[in-house]
Amino acid sequence: MKDNLSAYLAEVRGGEEILVRDRNVPIARLVPLGAAAAAGAELAALAVEGKVRLPKKALPHRLWRTKAPRVSEAKVLEVLRADRDSR
C-alpha cells in the first residue's frame, strides 16, 4: 500500500472506500471525510496555525436536545411590528 498511497488517496477523494488488510485480516478502512469531518479537520488546521483556540471540553450533548420555545405567529408579528414602529 505504501508504494501506491497516492493512487489510493485519489480513489478515496473520488468517493471510494478502501479496506486495508494485513494478511487477509481487515485492519482499517479509508473513507472520504464527510462535510462535518472536513469542517473539523479545517478547524484543527486553524488551531495548529494559532488562528483559533479549541475548547478544553466539549459542550454537553443535552444542550442540543433542548427544545426551542414555542411562540405563536401572532406574537412574533406583534413583536416585529412594535420593533418596526419604534424606529
N, C-alpha and C positions, 0 to 999 in steps of 0.2 A: 504494500500500500504506500509506503513512504516514497517509492520510486515514481509513483503516478499520482501523488497527492493533488497536484494542480488540476488534473483531469477529473478526479473525484469531486473536488470542490466546485468545479464548473457544473458538474451534474447536479449537485445539491443546490447551487444557485438557480438552476433550471427547474427546481421543484422536485427533484428525485430524492428518495430516501435511500441510504446505503447502510446495509447491515455489515458490521465488521465482525469477522470471525477469527478465532485463534484455534487452529487445528479442528476446524468444523464446529467449534463451540462459539455461539454468538456471545460477544463481549460488549458491543457498543452499537449504537445506531446514529448515523449522521442524518440530521433532518434540517430543512430550511427553517430559519428563525421566523416566527410569526411577527405580526406588527407590534405586539406588546413586548416580545422579547427583543426585537430590534430597537424599540424605544428604550428599553432597559440597558441594552448594550451602548446606545448612544449616550445615555445618562452616565454610565460608568466611564466612558471615554472622556466626557466633560469633567468628571470628578478627578480623573488622572491628570488632566491638564490644569487642574486647580480652578476651573471656572464655576463649579458648583460644589456644594458640600452635601453629601448623602446623610440622611437621618441616622442617628445612632441606633434607633429601634423602630420597627415597623408600626404603623398605625393598627389599632385593634380591628379585627375583621368585623366585629359587631357594628362598627361605625358605618360600614357600607350597607348594613341591613336595616338601618334606621329608616323608618317610613317618613316620607315627606308630609308636611301638614296639609290637610285638605282645606282649600279655600274656594268659596263659591265664585262663579264667574261674575256675579253681581257685585261682590265685594271687591274683586280685582278691578272692575271697571270704575267703581266708586273711588278707589284709591288713586287710580290713574287720572281720573278727571279732576280730583282735588289737587293732585300734584300739578297738572297742566294749568289749572285756574290760578294757582298760587304764583305762577311765574310772571 
